[in-house]
Amino acid sequence: MARLKCKKCGAVFEYEYKAMSSFVHLGPYKMVSCPACGKSSLMNAYSSIKEPITWPSEEKQQNLAAQPSLTEEELEKKRIEDSKYERP
């Protein structure tokens, strides 16, 4: 895994190279989309930077782990409530 830094938003994230993940490349530079901002740019997928990882933030990771699991009834109520706001 390589650490990459997004040129557009500055987020540092880990990227795992997959053989068929991107057909657009120029040597070691591959078209990679940033998970933080969603924008794509050419990044050197084979070298890693030394900066600490900034995405996902520690707060998001803690919030995801701290969320209580919902019962089936609560999930169904939530699904119904969310479906009220969906567009047809």
PyMOL commands that set and color helices and strands:
alter all, ss='L'
color gray80, all
select helices_A, chain A and resi 58-66+72-83
alter helices_A, ss='H'
color red, helices_A
select strands_A, chain A and resi 2-5+12-15+25-26+29-33+40-44
alter strands_A, ss='S'
color yellow, strands_A
deselect
rebuild
show_as cartoon
